[in-house]
Amino acid sequence: MDKFEERTIKTENIFDGKVVRLQVDEVELPNGKTSKRELIKHSGAVAVIPITKDNKILFVKQYRKPLEKTLIEIPAGKMEEGEEPEVTAVRELEEETGYTTNDLSLVTSFYSSPGFADELLYIYITDQLEKLDTPPDGDDDEFVEIIELTLDEAKRYVEEERIHDAKTNYAVLYLHALGRM
Amino acid sequence: MDKFEERTIKTENIFDGKVVRLQVDEVELPNGKTSKRELIKHSGAVAVIPITKDNKILFVKQYRKPLEKTLIEIPAGKMEEGEEPEVTAVRELEEETGYTTNDLSLVTSFYSSPGFADELLYIYITDQLEKLDTPPDGDDDEFVEIIELTLDEAKRYVEEERIHDAKTNYAVLYLHALGRM
């Protein structure tokens, strides 16, 4: 057992939604005292960095209600329960951009906010894109617009905070570090 | 008004905690239909990349209850309401590592999980660290251990997923891209 481990004394389920669950755990701390932890449960998410044949990156522009603003992000979506991340990756790519791929490489994975949420995010990259004749319908409450940018344009968008989320900032830095564009 | 904007019809407050608030908004979509959005409200967070005089990076090892595991992360903490990010940065650096600084540079900022949370995270860097004679007490429910790593060691920890969260993966990639270590 890890010396800093916090033993759960009691779990209170607060909310069970479509995207998140919220519970409050009473825990025993390493020093024997007790405290409460607010925990967001999430099924995980997958993002894709799609590189076109002429070396541009595909992004989606999307309104984000939690921020009350529009962000430009790499295509991404929530994993269904028990789903393999590659399956989520292809589905979200198809729904959000109208392209598909059978060539995905894992770039990295990380927990988005380990202090209060268990969301694990996978990031894949592909430069093998095939345009679909008939793109599948996406979620009926999701409205997105595709944007193609060069890496230099994407870096400027990061500076301007039009690109401003963890996975997309990471993706732009990753492509910069790769030095291939 | 943004063409994808979602107008709030009704807000239901579900939970008001120490770290997060949860509300469910009923929204009008761009096509006139309605949907629900689960929104986590968070006051924001600040992280610091602390570089020592002998070119190592200071990390903290910490048990993360949402994941039921221990992660190695750069020092970070939640902003108090209305607090400037630099103030949070210095406080968390002092509490978690016992060092202070009066020289912070902003690396980037990003939203951790824009699909369901409004948490904005700032990342600073400093190579001007001063050891405190008497480090301040941290939160009384927080138990951390300091770890010094070279950049090569940190990259290996990323591969081994002992470093496995958005801000710290970003920090390691940033230092790699900088090419200075």
Interface residues (C-beta under 8 A of the other chain):
Chain A: D2 F4 E5 E6 I14 F15 G17 K18 V19 V20 L22 V24 D25 V27 L29 P30 N31 K33 S35 K36 R37 E38 L39 I40 K41 H42 A45 K61 Q62 Y63 R64 K65 P66 L67 K69 T70 L71 E73 A76 K78 T108 S109 F110 Y111 S112 S113 P114 G115 F116 A117 D118 E119 L121 D140 D141 F143 V144 E145 V158 E161 H164 D165 A166 K167 T168 N169 Y170 L173 Y174 H176 A177
Chain B: D2 F4 E5 E6 I14 F15 G17 K18 V19 V20 L22 V24 D25 V27 L29 P30 N31 K33 S35 K36 R37 E38 L39 I40 K41 H42 A45 K61 Q62 Y63 R64 K65 P66 L67 K69 T70 L71 E73 A76 K78 T108 S109 F110 Y111 S112 S113 P114 G115 F116 A117 D118 E119 L121 D140 D141 F143 V144 E145 V158 E161 H164 D165 A166 K167 T168 N169 Y170 L173 Y174 H176 A177
